[in-house]
Amino acid sequence: MQKYFKILGVCIAISSVFSFTGLSEWSIMFPVIFSLGCIVYGMGVIMEMLSKK
């Protein structure tokens, strides 16, 4: 489960980078989408740490 969160987080971050370089209206949404990706990735890391205990 935690692996899916990490992969999803990376995908969101990568897609936000591509959208940032592409369309101008996306430049406003870029920090929001990027932070969302980081949060999802962070959740995956935390779940992984908890499952190891």
For each residue, the residues with C-beta under 8 A, 3 or more apart:
1: 4 5 47
2: 5 6 44 45 47 48 51
3: 6 7 44 48
4: 1 7 8 44
5: 1 2 8 9 40 41 43 44 47
6: 2 3 9 10 41 44 45 48
7: 3 4 10 11 44
8: 4 5 11 12 37 40 41 44
9: 5 6 12 13 37 38 39 40 41 42 43 44
10: 6 7 13 14 37 41
11: 7 8 14 15 37
12: 8 9 15 16 33 34 36 37 40
13: 9 10 16 17 34 37 38 41
14: 10 11 17 18
15: 11 12 18 19 33
16: 12 13 19 20 29 30 33 34 37
17: 13 14 20 21 34
18: 14 15 21 22
19: 15 16 22 23 26 29 30 33
20: 16 17 26 27 30
21: 17 18
22: 18 19 26
23: 19 26 27
24: 27
25: 28 29
26: 19 20 22 23 29 30
27: 20 23 24 30
28: 25
29: 16 19 25 26 32 33
30: 16 19 20 26 27 33 34
31: 34 35
32: 29 35 36
33: 12 15 16 19 29 30 36 37
34: 12 13 16 17 30 31 37 38
35: 31 32 38 39
36: 12 32 33 39 40
37: 8 9 10 11 12 13 16 33 34 40 41
38: 9 13 34 35 41 42
39: 9 35 36 42 43
40: 5 8 9 12 36 37 43 44
41: 5 6 8 9 10 13 37 38 44 45
42: 9 38 39 45 46
43: 5 9 39 40 46 47
44: 2 3 4 5 6 7 8 9 40 41 47 48
45: 2 6 41 42 48 49
46: 42 43 49 50
47: 1 2 5 43 44 50 51
48: 2 3 6 44 45 51 52
49: 45 46 52 53
50: 46 47 53
51: 2 47 48
52: 48 49
53: 49 50
